[in-house]
Amino acid sequence: MVPEDTIITTEVGQNQTWTALWYTFRKPRTLLTSGGLGTMGFGFPAALGAQAAWPDRLVIDIAGDGSIQMNIQELATVVQHKLPVKVLILNNGYLGLVRQWQELFYKKRYSHCQMENPDFVKVAEAYGARGLRVTEPKDVHDALQEMIRADGPVFLDAVVEPEENVFPIVPAGEAINRMIGELA
C-alpha cells in the first residue's frame, strides 16, 4: 500500500514487535526504532524528525496507545510546521506488552497496565490534524488508504483486540533459544 521508501517509526511494545514481524521493509534505513532500549514515546518524535529531513517521503509512526501519549503534544509541532506525518495507533486499552508479561508470567494479576484513553480522533482534531478511527477488521484497508492519501498529519485510531499477544517472546533473564511461542 505504500512506496518502498516509506519511513516507518515505532514506539516500544507490542506495536514495535508486530511491525518488525509483519511489515515488509524493502529498502535499508526505513525503520527508525529504539530497538530493545524500551523507550516509550520514541516513534512520534522520530517520525517528526524523519519527515522534516525527507519532506517528500511518506512517514508513518506505528504507535501503541500508551506510547503515543508520552509525546502526543508534538502534534502541535507537526501541525505548525505542516509535516504530513501519519500515526497508526494500535489501541488496545492497555500497556500491551506489560499486560502480556503479567498474563504469561504473573497469572493475569494485572497491575497498572489498563488505560483510559482519550478520544484520539478528537485529540487530533483539537490540534488541527485529521483524526480517523477504525474498529472493524473489514474496514482496515480503506482506513489505511485514507490515512496514507491524506495531505496533512493524521492520527488513525485502530481499535484492536485488548488481549492479543505478540509471539515469539523471550522471558526475562532467558537466552534467545528459550523463547516461547512461534509464528503461525
Protein Blocks (a to p, Z undefined) as FASTA:
>chain_A
ZZfkbccdddedjklmmmmmmmccfbghiaccehjnopghklmmmmmmmmmmmmmbccdd
dddfklmmmmmmmmmmmmmnopabdcddddehiafklmmmmmmmnoopaghkaccdddfk
lmmmmnopacdddfbfklmmmmmmmmmmpmbdcdddddddfklccdddddehiafklcgc
jdZZ
